[in-house]
Amino acid sequence: MVDGAFLLFDLSTVISTDAYNPNSKHKPRIADKLPLKMICEPNRIYWWCSCGHSVNQPFCDGHHIRIIGQTPHFKINKPQFKPIKVTFKEKTEVWWCTCKQTNEPPYCDGSHKSAEVQSAFRY
């Protein structure tokens, strides 16, 4: 946990446990091999992407959902991955995980330094 931060996890936004289980057959896509440093504003809602498919990393853009025809017909494309809702009490410096292999979501824990992550993503 980051100083001055609190996480808001409601049941609709909690990631399934196998999203971060290294032995799981369901692994998130490695979006990048470096974390993103950011100064986060107080009382603003941030939705951290856990699937790795968002084009707006490290934040969710809905790529885990696929729209089929007219709304409200949709399919959860990656049901094992849901975004994490995060807010902060005060202005806070955060290192967001972009490799999606962290054991401390949504924060970087250094997992991007592994050979698996470094070899999987090339610029």
Secondary structure, DSSP 8 states (H G I E B T S, - for coil): --TTEEE---TTT---GGGS-TT-S-------SS-EEEEE-TT--EEE-SSS--SSTTB--STTEEE-SSTT-EEESSTT---EEEEESS-EEEEE-SSS--SSTTB--SGGGSHHHHHH---
